[in-house]
Amino acid sequence: MWVMSTPYEFAGRTRQKQRTREALVAAARDLVAQGGTVPSIEAAAEAASVSRTTAYRYFPSQQALLLAAHPEISVSTLVPDDAGDDPQARLLGAVEAFIKIIVDTENQQRTMLRLSLDPATSGESLPLRKGRAIAWFEEALAPLRGQLTDVEIHRLALTVRSAVGIESLVWLIDIAGLTRAEAAERMLWSARALFRQALADAHRDRTG
């Protein structure tokens, strides 16, 4: 009979194992934040004062470690508590929160972007390939149901995501030469313009 195996950190001495896992994740985040090369499991283990063998019990690959260390992993919503039912306020609030995450964790985000473009990691479940921000933006736009179809809301969320992520930040800073504050302002402006254009297009299509 086939029996599902239990992940290492969930069997026996779970509190100690959780602390060890958190130490490895924190070390990986610190190493990524320092810039340079993508940290290996060995480097994270050394920084966390954990043996290499133990570290591999928690994270069998470098990508698994970096996935756990990604700063957005625990975020469930970006809609501000005080946004109410105003779809534009909800979207722009979510976009501002998303941009802040990107800017505050830029080195980690650049590392994940680099990994997402690496053919060697094409089979990995990396955060940038999960489209989580699209779901966050769709949630923000939920009050538009009735004015926009689900397909139109998804299309708008997808388009906004294409204009406000780490990819856009890298281009605006490295190519366009903007400061981070200027880049953040440009991304928010783009989100606002896309929102207004989507509503205008929907109105035109429905009124002929």
Steps between C-alpha positions, in 0.01 A plus 500: 500500500634844404546739792561874458829605658508778760722804431809499721409809703152364587621183670634502860645807681295722274568826685876457480475401136284802425764725658769336289295545185433864582872555564587357158235712328616815684862428404403453136308830501796681655739356243272594210457851643877541496496457123752314290453133421194292580563340841556126515358270765853464636539877538163533673586209730831661598335837564231335713752283690326189373675195357488446125337160548227647719434784257441252215238323712293817490584618150604236244591763239617859477173593329296353788693717744457815292131428454455484878707817541297701252354804681149473356439139597268571798303792355132416444354840404624845410169686514516775769261456792350845442455467122129415525322410176663762277673284235753767404598563862524126560715443189733794558537407866590143402741625235668737747542214747638275227747765383617553859570128533694506173708806593563393860617154392660596170806276527288195581263587216787540254634161606163334438471678166842370401399147598172527312694579181749216550420193283651282774211589733221476241335218691508669840190651663645848540290786643530711184338214305201463728319820403398572859492876447238451229271334755562785745408756237192302397389505863547877507290534184217274621254792549515557124301184432192627325695767316767259374481129426728255681705476181541878488594516868762230450635678193530826694671331796741326263582826319553689825735227623705532182555870579583494871724203583872449550539477123370856460704626795821360350430664164404836649810512722766326290393612153291815543724631779222592744539503874308237696250762615449617142464141377239429768305811398510398132372151577213638708416747221490210253261304721269799530505560124431134423207495742339806341558370148343164582185672626490727196539204265223306676267800486568551130444131420169492686363824360615440145 
